[in-house]
Structure formats: structure tokens, C-alpha cells
Amino acid sequence: MKYVAKIGIGNKVNQLSLIDPNDEMTESGALQHIKDITKQDNWVIAPNELCGVGCLYDDEAKTFTLPKPFASWTKDTSTTPHSWEAPVAKTAESGDSWNEANQAWE
């Protein structure tokens, strides 16, 4: 399957479309197909499991990042796709929910 993402203001993905579910087109063919249909050039190939509406697209690195979950979290660019890290590491003893006000796992 070939997925394409429409990149909008602020490099946010504002639409995700499936092109060629039978996987007969090349990625470049699928990309050109959607550009021809929509008459817009702001489409890029999207890895379906790593991209969704609201993700941010880094045009230079050609990567997607999920929306930032909390203001205090920072981007970990060593992972692909980029992920977000809490300012406090989660441990086996900590809870599973992040409390932004307390800056702690609960």
C-alpha cells in the first residue's frame, strides 16, 4: 500500500490518503498521481504506521513526528520516527500517566 500525506501550514499533516491499495504503483508514481488529481504539490510519501493527521513533517530529514504530548517534553531525534521524551525518565516503579503540573509520572 502507498500512503501520501498532505502537508499544510507549519508543516503539519492535514490529510492522509491511501493510494494504490494493491501495491502496483511505485512510490513516485503514487505521489505523482495524487499531485495530478489535486493539482497541488504539497504531498509527500508517508509511512502508514508512522504518520497521521496532526503529525509534523521535517522536510530536510524527510521524517514525521507525532504531535508533542506535553509542553515540557523534548524531541528525541535519535529515533525514527522522532519521538518525545518526558523531562523525568519513567521507571519500573513510576506510574503510567504523566502529570504535567507536577512534572512527574503517576
C-alpha positions in Angstrom: 0.0 0.0 0.0 1.1 3.5 -0.7 0.2 6.4 1.6 0.6 10.1 0.9 0.4 12.9 3.4 -0.7 16.4 2.5 1.5 19.0 4.3 -0.1 22.2 5.4 0.7 25.3 7.4 3.5 24.8 9.9 4.5 21.5 8.2 1.6 19.7 9.8 0.0 16.8 8.1 -3.6 17.8 7.4 -4.7 14.8 5.3 -3.5 11.2 4.8 -4.6 9.3 1.7 -4.2 5.7 0.6 -3.1 5.4 -3.0 -2.9 2.1 -4.7 -4.1 -0.5 -2.1 -2.9 -3.3 -4.5 0.6 -2.0 -4.3 1.1 -1.9 -8.1 2.5 1.6 -8.3 5.9 2.8 -7.3 6.1 5.4 -4.5 7.0 8.1 -7.0 4.1 7.0 -9.3 1.6 7.2 -6.3 2.9 10.6 -5.3 2.6 12.0 -8.9 -0.9 10.5 -9.2 -2.2 12.4 -6.1 -0.4 15.6 -7.2 -2.1 15.3 -10.7 -5.5 14.7 -9.2 -5.4 17.5 -6.6 -3.3 20.0 -8.7 -1.3 20.6 -5.5 2.4 19.9 -4.9 2.3 19.7 -1.1 2.1 15.9 -0.8 4.8 13.5 0.4 5.1 9.8 0.7 4.1 8.7 4.2 4.9 5.5 6.1 1.4 4.4 7.1 2.4 3.2 10.6 4.4 6.3 11.4 2.2 9.1 10.2 -1.2 10.6 10.8 -3.2 13.9 10.7 -1.5 16.3 13.1 2.0 14.9 12.8 4.8 17.3 11.9 6.8 16.8 8.8 10.5 17.6 8.7 11.2 18.3 5.0 15.0 18.3 5.5 15.2 15.0 7.3 12.1 13.5 5.5 10.7 12.3 8.8 7.4 12.6 10.7 6.9 13.3 14.3 3.8 12.7 16.4 2.2 15.8 18.0 4.0 16.9 21.1 2.1 15.4 24.1 3.1 17.9 26.7 4.8 21.3 26.7 7.7 20.1 28.8 8.7 17.1 26.6 11.6 17.4 24.2 12.1 15.7 20.8 14.4 12.7 20.6 15.8 13.0 17.1 17.9 9.8 17.5 14.8 7.7 16.9 12.9 7.2 13.6 10.2 8.4 13.7 11.2 11.1 16.1 9.7 10.6 19.5 9.1 12.7 22.6 10.8 12.3 25.9 9.5 13.4 29.3 11.8 15.6 31.4 11.8 12.8 34.0 12.6 9.3 33.0 9.9 6.7 33.5 11.0 3.9 35.8 9.5 0.5 36.7 8.3 2.0 40.0 6.7 5.1 38.4 3.1 5.2 37.1 2.0 5.2 33.5 0.4 8.6 33.4 2.4 11.9 33.0 1.3 14.8 35.3 2.4 17.9 33.5 1.6 20.2 36.5 3.7 18.1 38.9 6.3 17.1 36.3 6.1 13.5 37.4 4.8 10.1 36.4 1.8 8.9 38.5 
